[in-house]
């Protein structure tokens, strides 16, 4: 027995549009931070927010990649006709991403000053500003969890 799905461009667009808008959200936040700091503190704040923006972009990309991988595994189980394994895959991904988020929070809270000093040893004047912007962004936990 073969079942064929008829997928329309409207259905693809309905699935893709929220993903596109969600991805644009991080860029809008980084842009508004950059514009504000450009006028507020061009000398130290503007370069520091650029460093922080890249850090958050990397963390978001890691979480996004794992969530998309989990969705592929879930779709595979459904395609194989094993819907009973979908719940197990979902909770495995949820626990993994929760653990990853907790790890990021600990790195953010404990090891961040050392990491920033290593990467910015050539420009030590940015270190206090970068650490200040990182302290504001405690939402790293929620960036990683995207099941």
Backbone bond lengths (Angstrom), bond angles and torsions (degrees), N, CA, C in turn:
res aa  C-N    CA-C-N  psi(-1)  N-CA   C-N-CA  omega(-1)  CA-C   N-CA-C  phi
1 X - - - 1.441 - - 1.520 108.87 -
2 X 1.287 115.95 122.89 1.457 121.16 -178.12 1.527 109.33 -117.23
3 X 1.290 114.88 128.63 1.467 119.39 176.02 1.511 108.54 -114.02
4 X 1.302 115.28 133.04 1.459 120.76 -179.80 1.516 108.59 -112.65
5 X 1.300 115.58 134.12 1.456 121.03 176.26 1.517 109.20 -91.38
6 X 1.310 115.33 139.76 1.458 120.10 173.69 1.523 107.13 -105.72
7 X 1.304 114.96 105.49 1.461 121.19 -176.64 1.517 108.55 -101.81
8 X 1.314 115.03 130.12 1.459 120.44 179.24 1.525 109.72 -104.10
9 X 1.321 114.90 163.77 1.459 119.41 176.84 1.523 110.90 -64.09
10 X 1.310 116.98 -31.21 1.467 120.72 178.41 1.534 110.45 -62.97
11 X 1.329 117.75 -41.47 1.461 121.16 178.67 1.530 110.94 -66.40
12 X 1.312 116.56 -41.99 1.466 120.17 177.89 1.517 110.03 -62.69
13 X 1.313 116.68 -43.81 1.462 121.24 179.43 1.528 111.12 -63.91
14 X 1.333 117.37 -38.67 1.465 121.05 179.74 1.525 111.50 -64.57
15 X 1.303 117.77 -30.61 1.464 121.02 177.47 1.526 110.67 -83.56
16 X 1.317 117.24 -39.49 1.466 121.00 -174.10 1.523 113.32 -76.07
17 X 1.320 118.30 -32.07 1.464 120.48 -173.60 1.531 113.38 -61.84
18 X 1.337 120.44 -45.91 1.468 118.54 176.81 1.528 112.83 -61.75
19 X 1.333 116.86 -34.19 1.464 119.73 177.52 1.524 110.96 -66.47
20 X 1.307 116.49 -41.30 1.465 120.84 179.16 1.520 110.38 -64.68
21 X 1.334 116.67 -45.71 1.468 120.32 -179.95 1.526 111.66 -65.00
22 X 1.332 116.84 -38.49 1.461 119.93 178.01 1.517 112.25 -65.24
23 X 1.322 116.85 -38.29 1.462 120.19 178.28 1.520 111.41 -69.79
24 X 1.315 116.73 -33.18 1.465 120.17 179.18 1.524 111.72 -71.00
25 X 1.323 117.91 -23.82 1.463 121.33 -178.68 1.516 112.99 -58.49
26 X 1.320 117.56 -45.16 1.469 120.77 179.89 1.522 110.93 -63.20
27 X 1.309 117.05 -38.73 1.463 120.10 179.17 1.523 111.72 -67.57
28 X 1.317 117.26 -37.36 1.465 120.53 177.88 1.522 110.55 -65.44
29 X 1.326 117.06 -41.34 1.467 120.64 177.93 1.523 110.52 -63.07
30 X 1.326 117.30 -46.64 1.468 120.45 179.76 1.530 111.02 -63.14
31 X 1.320 117.31 -38.73 1.463 120.96 178.82 1.527 111.36 -65.53
32 X 1.330 117.19 -45.10 1.472 119.32 179.99 1.524 111.06 -66.07
33 X 1.336 117.90 -38.03 1.466 120.20 175.01 1.522 110.81 -61.93
34 X 1.318 115.73 -43.74 1.461 119.79 -179.74 1.513 113.11 -63.63
35 X 1.328 117.20 -43.37 1.471 120.56 179.33 1.521 110.44 -64.29
36 X 1.325 117.49 -45.22 1.462 120.84 179.36 1.528 110.93 -60.24
37 X 1.321 116.72 -48.09 1.464 119.49 -176.95 1.518 112.72 -72.66
38 X 1.316 117.58 -24.71 1.456 119.16 176.26 1.525 110.07 -62.03
39 X 1.315 116.68 -40.45 1.464 120.14 -179.98 1.524 112.60 -84.95
40 X 1.320 118.21 -23.03 1.459 121.46 -177.55 1.532 112.19 -86.95
41 X 1.320 117.23 -48.58 1.469 120.96 -175.08 1.526 108.73 -148.87
42 X 1.326 116.44 81.38 1.469 121.19 -176.28 1.517 113.01 -65.45
43 X 1.303 116.40 -34.53 1.457 119.24 -170.24 1.525 113.44 -75.11
44 X 1.335 117.71 -42.62 1.461 120.06 -176.75 1.526 113.11 -116.66
45 X 1.324 117.38 -38.61 1.458 120.83 -174.73 1.508 114.08 -70.41
46 X 1.313 116.62 -41.23 1.460 120.58 -176.92 1.534 112.19 -63.62
47 X 1.334 119.63 -48.38 1.476 118.45 176.37 1.528 112.66 -64.95
48 X 1.340 116.44 -34.02 1.467 119.29 -178.75 1.523 111.34 -66.55
49 X 1.327 117.77 -40.62 1.469 119.47 179.80 1.525 110.58 -68.20
50 X 1.327 117.77 -27.89 1.460 120.10 174.50 1.518 111.86 -64.28
51 X 1.321 116.22 -40.49 1.466 120.97 178.17 1.520 110.25 -66.67
52 X 1.325 116.44 -44.40 1.462 121.09 -179.91 1.529 110.62 -64.75
53 X 1.327 117.20 -40.80 1.461 120.74 179.45 1.518 112.59 -60.32
54 X 1.316 116.75 -40.13 1.468 120.65 178.28 1.524 110.38 -66.06
55 X 1.334 116.86 -40.66 1.462 121.07 178.35 1.531 110.49 -58.84
56 X 1.323 116.95 -48.77 1.458 120.29 -179.77 1.521 111.75 -67.19
57 X 1.309 117.26 -34.04 1.459 120.53 177.70 1.529 110.84 -64.27
58 X 1.327 117.34 -40.53 1.464 121.38 178.33 1.525 110.46 -64.57
59 X 1.332 116.82 -45.10 1.463 120.13 179.86 1.527 110.55 -63.84
60 X 1.317 116.67 -42.10 1.460 120.48 178.10 1.526 110.59 -62.50
61 X 1.322 117.63 -41.29 1.466 121.11 -179.49 1.527 111.33 -65.02
62 X 1.326 117.26 -38.30 1.468 120.16 178.30 1.526 110.13 -64.66
63 X 1.319 116.75 -48.26 1.462 120.06 178.12 1.518 112.29 -61.82
64 X 1.324 116.34 -40.73 1.464 121.91 179.54 1.529 110.48 -63.67
65 X 1.323 116.51 -42.13 1.463 120.58 179.77 1.520 112.47 -63.20
66 X 1.332 116.57 -44.12 1.461 119.23 178.53 1.528 111.53 -66.64
67 X 1.323 117.13 -37.10 1.465 118.49 179.68 1.529 110.86 -68.07
68 X 1.325 117.52 -39.07 1.466 119.88 177.57 1.530 110.66 -66.54
69 X 1.319 116.82 -38.37 1.463 119.97 176.00 1.519 111.59 -61.76
70 X 1.325 116.44 -40.59 1.462 120.68 176.59 1.515 111.97 -63.68
71 X 1.325 116.62 -38.45 1.462 119.93 177.84 1.530 111.27 -65.88
72 X 1.319 116.38 -35.55 1.467 120.13 177.25 1.527 109.94 -65.29
73 X 1.338 116.72 -43.09 1.465 119.78 178.75 1.528 111.30 -63.02
74 X 1.324 116.30 -41.22 1.465 120.08 178.86 1.529 110.35 -65.05
75 X 1.322 117.36 -43.38 1.467 120.55 178.27 1.525 110.98 -63.44
76 X 1.318 116.60 -36.16 1.461 120.34 178.77 1.527 110.64 -64.16
77 X 1.333 116.16 -44.14 1.467 119.77 179.25 1.533 110.89 -62.76
78 X 1.314 116.09 -39.75 1.468 118.87 177.74 1.530 110.38 -66.62
79 X 1.329 116.83 -39.88 1.464 120.69 178.62 1.514 112.84 -66.17
80 X 1.338 116.83 -31.34 1.462 121.03 177.44 1.524 111.88 -78.88
81 X 1.321 116.55 -5.66 1.466 119.92 -178.57 1.513 112.66 77.33
82 X 1.329 117.21 31.92 1.466 122.27 179.35 1.527 110.17 -120.28
83 X 1.323 117.01 66.43 1.470 118.37 -177.33 1.523 113.19 -66.39
84 X 1.323 117.90 -19.48 1.468 120.01 179.16 1.531 111.83 -69.07
85 X 1.324 117.61 -21.87 1.461 120.89 179.03 1.527 113.14 -88.63
86 X 1.318 117.13 -8.56 1.466 120.88 -179.26 1.520 110.70 -63.95
87 X 1.329 116.90 -44.53 1.465 120.73 179.51 1.520 111.66 -60.66
88 X 1.319 116.68 -41.17 1.470 120.23 178.79 1.524 110.66 -63.75
89 X 1.330 116.85 -44.14 1.469 120.02 178.04 1.524 111.40 -62.69
90 X 1.326 116.32 -41.74 1.465 120.41 179.98 1.525 110.63 -60.82
91 X 1.322 116.79 -49.07 1.462 119.10 -177.58 1.524 112.03 -70.56
92 X 1.338 117.71 -32.06 1.469 119.62 173.83 1.525 110.69 -60.61
93 X 1.327 116.65 -45.88 1.469 120.27 178.87 1.525 111.27 -66.49
94 X 1.327 116.90 -38.88 1.460 120.38 179.16 1.520 110.66 -62.07
95 X 1.330 117.32 -47.05 1.466 120.28 -179.99 1.524 111.50 -66.07
96 X 1.333 116.76 -39.53 1.460 119.83 178.85 1.524 110.99 -62.61
97 X 1.335 116.65 -47.50 1.465 119.69 -178.81 1.521 111.60 -69.47
98 X 1.322 117.65 -31.46 1.463 120.63 174.76 1.528 109.91 -64.28
99 X 1.333 116.61 -44.63 1.465 120.54 176.65 1.519 112.04 -62.79
100 X 1.320 116.61 -40.51 1.459 121.10 177.74 1.524 110.80 -63.68
101 X 1.325 116.91 -40.94 1.462 121.01 178.77 1.524 111.01 -65.01
102 X 1.323 117.01 -41.60 1.469 120.06 178.26 1.521 110.21 -64.73
103 X 1.332 117.29 -40.10 1.465 120.78 176.32 1.523 111.04 -60.19
104 X 1.326 117.17 -44.01 1.464 120.61 178.07 1.522 111.95 -62.92
105 X 1.327 116.85 -38.30 1.467 119.61 178.65 1.526 110.01 -63.79
106 X 1.336 117.59 -42.75 1.466 119.98 178.20 1.524 111.58 -65.27
107 X 1.320 116.93 -42.29 1.465 119.74 176.83 1.519 109.84 -61.98
108 X 1.312 115.76 -41.67 1.466 121.55 -179.55 1.524 110.90 -64.15
109 X 1.321 117.05 -41.10 1.462 120.85 -175.37 1.521 112.97 -81.30
110 X 1.321 117.58 -35.29 1.466 119.86 -172.00 1.528 112.78 -104.78
111 X 1.318 117.35 -50.10 1.454 119.89 -170.72 1.509 116.52 -95.68
112 X 1.324 117.24 -2.50 1.457 119.68 -174.41 1.526 114.30 -63.36
113 X 1.335 119.93 -43.36 1.475 118.10 178.81 1.533 113.03 -57.52
114 X 1.322 116.90 -39.68 1.473 119.76 178.67 1.527 111.17 -67.01
115 X 1.324 116.23 -42.86 1.463 120.24 -179.59 1.523 110.69 -63.23
116 X 1.329 116.61 -44.26 1.465 120.75 -179.65 1.523 110.41 -64.28
117 X 1.318 117.62 -40.67 1.467 119.93 179.67 1.522 111.59 -66.00
118 X 1.309 117.64 -34.73 1.465 120.37 177.99 1.528 110.43 -66.99
119 X 1.334 117.00 -46.75 1.461 120.31 -176.54 1.522 113.27 -75.37
120 X 1.316 117.64 -26.65 1.463 120.69 -177.07 1.522 112.34 -111.76
121 X 1.304 117.38 29.57 1.464 119.55 -178.45 1.528 111.86 -64.53
122 X 1.324 117.66 -26.49 1.465 120.35 179.50 1.525 112.00 -76.62
123 X 1.318 117.52 -24.92 1.470 121.64 -179.26 1.528 109.79 -128.54
124 X 1.321 117.54 74.47 1.469 119.70 -175.35 1.524 114.39 -68.39
125 X 1.323 118.52 -15.58 1.462 119.04 -178.68 1.530 112.09 -69.64
126 X 1.342 117.97 -19.85 1.465 120.95 179.22 1.525 113.15 -85.12
127 X 1.324 117.80 -16.40 1.463 121.20 -172.88 1.527 112.76 -56.89
128 X 1.349 120.83 -49.13 1.480 118.52 179.89 1.528 113.17 -61.76
129 X 1.325 117.37 -38.14 1.466 120.29 179.46 1.528 111.08 -67.39
130 X 1.318 116.73 -43.11 1.464 120.47 179.87 1.523 110.25 -62.15
131 X 1.327 117.07 -45.45 1.463 120.30 179.01 1.524 111.25 -63.88
132 X 1.321 117.25 -35.33 1.460 120.62 177.55 1.529 110.82 -65.25
133 X 1.332 117.55 -43.69 1.461 120.27 178.69 1.524 111.52 -67.52
134 X 1.335 117.06 -36.04 1.461 119.39 176.12 1.523 110.78 -64.40
135 X 1.328 117.51 -37.44 1.463 120.72 -179.87 1.524 111.17 -64.15
136 X 1.317 116.63 -31.26 1.467 120.06 178.18 1.528 110.10 -68.58
137 X 1.314 116.88 -36.80 1.470 121.21 -172.76 1.502 113.79 -91.19
138 X 1.297 117.84 66.36 1.464 120.58 177.12 1.526 112.38 -79.35
139 X 1.316 116.99 6.01 1.459 120.97 -178.48 1.510 114.01 -83.13
140 X 1.327 117.74 13.23 1.463 121.53 179.57 1.521 110.12 -56.76
141 X 1.311 116.04 -36.49 1.459 121.67 -179.26 1.524 110.96 -53.57
142 X 1.320 116.46 -43.70 1.457 120.51 -176.35 1.523 112.60 -81.30
143 X 1.328 117.95 -17.39 1.460 120.16 176.42 1.521 111.58 -71.03
144 X 1.331 116.01 -31.14 1.457 119.86 -174.20 1.525 111.46 -82.06
145 X 1.332 117.48 -35.26 1.461 120.55 -176.38 1.520 109.01 -82.59
146 X 1.310 116.02 107.67 1.471 121.56 -179.73 1.522 110.33 -140.89
147 X 1.299 118.06 44.72 1.469 120.21 -177.74 1.502 109.67 -69.64
